[in-house]
Amino acid sequence: MVSLRFYAELNDFVAADRRQRDFALACAADVPVRHLIESCGVPHTEVALILVNGAPVACDQRLCAGDRVAVFPVFVSFGIRPPLPAARFVADAHLGALARLLRLAGFDTLYDNRLGDGEIERIAATEGRVVLTRDRDLLKRRAIVHGCHVHAQQPDRQLREIVARLDLAGSVHPFSRCLICNARLLPVAKQLVRDLLPERVRDGLDSFRRCAGCQRIYWEGSHWRRMRERLQRALAATADAHAATGDAATAAAAPAATQPAAGNCSGTFDDACATSRTSRGTR
């Protein structure tokens, strides 16, 4: 038998009678701590710190009878976070709206609702992407090293959750990627695309961008302003999301660090462009 406890939001994954408390669990001799944690329903990608008898250990640490295991999630505000690759994502079939918002914020995000779990696992492993999903079983796949179980159900809150959890506020570059195909948006001279533009846009604007992938044309229209406001609202409460991840026990486990401020994206919005259904865009 070993003693086990999960902290903060990791309790969402475990049975109700095991939440916020120490509980005893039978385990086979010499079992890796990762197997024990996942047997309780917690994906290894959600874990940032494991203490066995008060000492930090790796997820392949073997356990002995009588060990006490404490398991902590990611806490950006306390500096407890496993190293991540670049902020590049692959989202599962149920997170299409989140994928679009992440692209809006400038993050490289693969999404195709035809991708199965095996293909997502392969992409994550070969391209070093963070898997975004609400399916905990997907995150338990061995080849997936970095992943986030998305708790929120509404897309704007999902975006806020991911930005807060991975401390991405300072990396937001709005309207730098195509919302449809994820390729980068590049400046394009007006004379090269003027025949593709609606007359009112051609007469009223001079700054345009074109998707390097699907060739959609983007400009600063009314849709741009609405999406700009939506993104600002979604990111405004990032600091609150940081604060909500802690509890007293975790605060005692690590030294406090300066809380990152929520990103102020107003400067980067000046060069952003909106889309139109004309020229294969979306208005």
N, C-alpha and C positions, 0 to 999 in steps of 0.2 A: 504493500500500500504506500502511496505517496499523498502528500497534502498539496492541493492546488488552489490558486486563486487568480481570477481575471479582474482587471481593473478598467474603469471608465467604460467606453463604448464597446469594448470586447464582450461585456455582459449581454449585449443584444444578441449575441450568437449562441449563448449557452442556455440550458434549461432554467426555468424560473427559480427552481429551488437551489440552484448553484450560483445565483447572482449575488455580487457584493459580499461574498463570504468565502472563508476557507472551507473546502470540502475534501473528503478522502476519496481516493480513486484507486482501484486495483489495477495493476499493470504487470505485464510480463517482465521477467528479469532482463536487464540490460536493454530496455526499449529506448529509442531516441526520443528526446523530449518533443520534437516536432510531431511525431505520431500521436503522442498523448494529447497534445494541444488540439490537433485536428480531429481526434476522436470525440472531442467535446463540441465540435461544430465550428471551431474558429480557424479560418484559413491562415496559412503561414504568412501570406502577404500582408495581413493586418497587424502583424506583431513587430514591434520595434525593439523590445528589450525583454529578455528572459533572465530571471534570477533564480538560481538553484542554491538554496541555503544561504541566500544573501549575496551570492557572487554572480556576475554576468557570465552567461554561457552561450555557445552557438547552438543552432537548432538541432544539430546532430549529437549533442551531448547525451550520453547514456545515463539513465537514472538508476538509483538504488532504492531499496525499501527504506522508508522513513524520510526521504528527501522532501523538502518543501519548495514548491515551484510557484513563483509569482510572475505573471505575464502582463506586459504593458503594451498599449497601442502606440501609434505615432503621436508625439507631442512636440509640435514645432516650437511652441513658446518656451519649452524647457530644453530645447536642443536635442531631444531624443528622437532620432530619425535615421533609418537605414539609408546608406548612400543610394541615390537614384541615378539612372541614366539621364540624358537630356529629357526635357519635358516633351516627350513624343508618346502619343497614345494610340491604342487600338480599342475601340468600343464595341461591345457586343450588340446583337440585333435589337435589343430593347432600349437602347440609349441613343437613337438617332437624333433627337432634339438636343441632347447634351453635346453630341459630336459637332453639331452645327454651331452651337454657342461657343465651344472651345475654338473652332476655326475662326469665328467672329472675333475672339479675343487674341487670335494670332498663333494658336498652338497647333502643331502638326498632329492631326487626328485622323487615323484611318477608320472608315466605317463602311460596311456593306452588310445589309441585313441578310445576305445569303451566306455569310461566313459561319461555319460551324465551330464548335469548341476546339476541335483538333487543329483547324486552320488558324484560329486565334492564338492558340498555344504556340504553333510554329512561327507565326509572325512575331510574337512577343520575344521568342527566344533568338531568332535570327536577326531581328532588327533592333533589339534592345528597347522595346516599347513597353509602356506601363499599361496593363490591362484594366479597363474600366467595365464593371459589370455589377449586377444585382444578384448574380448567381454564385453563391459561395462555393459550390462544387467545382466550378470552373477555376477559381483561384487556388484550389487544392492541387491542381495538376503540377507535377514535379518540375516541368520545364519552365513554369511561370515564376520568375524571381520577383518581379515588381508588379503589384496590382493594387487596386482600390475597390473595395466593396462600397458601392454608392448607396447610402442610406436614404437620402431624400428622394421623393417621387416627382416633384415638380421641377422642370428643367432649369429654371433660374436658380433655384435652391441647390440643385445638383452642381451647377457651375460654381456657386459660392462655396460649396463644401469641398470641391476638388482644389480650388485656388487656395483656400485656407489650409487644408490639410497638407498640401505639398509646398506651401509657402511660395506661391507663384505670382503674387500681386506685383512684384517688381519686374516680372517677365512678360507682362501683358503688352501686346503690340496690335491693337485693334485694326481690323480691315487690311491685314497684310496677307491673308490667305483667301482663296476662293471658298465660299460657303458650300459649293456644290461638289467640287472635285478635290479640294484640299491643296491644290498647287498654289505657288506664290503669285501674288499680284505685282505686276511690273508697270512702271510709268510708260505711257504710250503717247506719241504726238497726236494731237487732234486731227491733223490732216490725214493720218493713216487710218482713222476709224470714222471720219465724219460721215461717210455714206452709210454707216451702220446705225447712226444715231437718230432718234426722233427729232423732228425739227425744233421743238421747244428746247431740247437739251443742247442741240448743236448751236443754237443761237444764244443760249444763256450761260454756257459753261465752257471752260477752256482746259480743265484738268481732268485727265482720265487715266484709268489703269486697265490693263488687260491680263486675264488669267493666262499663265504660261502653259496651262494644261488644256482646258476646254475652250479657251479663247473668248470667254464672256467679257463684256466691257462693263466696267464699274465707274460710277461717278457719284458726286455728293448731291443726292436728291432728298426728297422728303423721307424716303425709306431709310436713307443713311441716318438722318436725324433721329428717327424713331428707334432704330437699332442702337445708336449711340447712347440714347437715354436709357434703353433697356439694359445695356451692358453696365452702365454706371450704377444703376439701381441694384443689379445683381451683385456687384462687387462692393457696394457701399457697406455691407455688414460683415465684411471679411474678418475684421477684428473681433466681432461678436462670436463668429464661428470658431476662432482660435480659443477664446476664453471658455467656450462651452465644452471643450474637450478634456479639461482637467478635473481632478477631484483631490481631496485632501491627502489621500494616501500617495498619489503620484507626485504631488508637490513636495512631499517629504523625501521622495526617492531621487530627486535630481535638483541641481541648483537652478534657480530661476534665471532666465536670460531676458534681455530686452525684447519686448513684444514687437514684432514687425508691424508697421503701420499698414493699413489698407491702401492699395495702390491708388494714386491719383492719376487717372489716365488722360486728363484733359489735354495735356500737351501733345500726346501722340495721336489724338483724334483729328488734329488739324489737317493732316495729310491723308486721312482715310477717305474711302469712296464707298458709295452705296451702289446697289444693283438695280437693273431694270429688266423686265421680261424681254424687251427689245434686245436684239443681239444675243439671245440665249441666256439672258440673265433672269433675275427674279425681282420683281418690284415690291 
